[in-house]
Amino acid sequence: MLDIEITPRDLAAQFQLKPASLVLLDVREPWEYATAQIAGSKSMPMGEIPSRAFQELDPEAHIVTVCHAGVRSLNVAVWMRNQGFEKVQSLGGGIDAWSREIDPTVPRY
């Protein structure tokens, strides 16, 4: 089983190898998503995950949850794993770490 967290560097490497195989699930609020986002991510606020996950996501897909600092996304990843989404990981440090370590064009807030 995959580690529950993935580092920004490991995620960037995965993007280079197999970008189409990843689903980036941004669990922040809509205003946060509008402020800063990783290209290609899907917005699904944390509070909507229980009602939308099974309708909109493939339980077999490699999903990486993203939030601002990594706390909400980790909670969502744990919940999703408990629901049978076995290949879910959380981006350690969130979009803030992504901006600092990988893509400085992503605004920090």
N, C-alpha and C positions, 0 to 999 in steps of 0.2 A: 504494500500500500504506500502511496505517496506521503511524504511529510505533510503535516497540516499547514505549514507555512512554506512559501517560496520567496527567495530573496529577489530584489529588483534585478540584480545581475543575472540570476538564473532564468527569470522570466524573459528578460531581453534575449538571452541565448535561445530559449524555446521559440520566441518569435522569429528568430533568424532561421531556425531549423524547420519548423512546421507551423507557420502562422495560422493556417486555416484550421488546425486541429485544436486551437484554444478558444474558449469563450471567456471573455473578460466581463465579469458581472459587477458593475459599479453599484454599491448598495447605499450610497450617500443620498442626501435629499436633493430634489431637483435643482435648487439654487446652487448647491455645491457642484453638481454635475455641469451646470451651465458656466460656472466659474473656471473649472479646470477638469480636463478629462484626458484619458489615454485614448488615442485614435482607435476606433473600432470597438470600443466598449459598449455594453448594453446597460442602460440605466434601469434599475429595479430597486427602489428604496427599501431599506431593511424591513420596514413595517408591512410591505406588500409581498415579501418573499413567501410566506405561508400560503397566500391565496393565488400566487402566480407561478411559483416554481414548477409545479407538475404540468401546468398548461403550456408553459413557454420554454422549458429547458429539458434537454435530453439527459436522463439520469446516467447514461453511459459516457457522456462528454467529459473532457478535461476542462473544468471550470475553475477560474481564478477569481476570487472575490476581492474587491477593492473598496477601500474607504479612505478617509483622510489620513489616519495615523496607524491603522491596522487593527484596532480594537473591535469595531463593529463588524468588519469583514471576517475576523477570526470567529466571532460569535455566530455569524451566518454560516461559515464553513462547517463549524461543529454541528450546528442544527441540521444542515443539509446532509452531512455524512450520516447523522442519526436517522435521516429519512430515506437512506439508500443511495444517495449520490456519492459513490465511493471515490471518484477522482476529483474531489473539490479541494482546492488549496486557497489560502489567504495570502495576499501580498504583504509580506512583513514590512512594517513601516509605512504602508499605504502609499497613496499618490504623492504624499510629501516626500517620501524616500525616493520614489521614482523620479520626481522632479530634481532632487538633489544629486542623485547618482547616475541617472540614465539620460533624461531629457529635460534640460533646463528651460526649454521653451514652454513646458507645462507650468502655468502660473502657480505660485505658492500662496496660500492664504492662511 
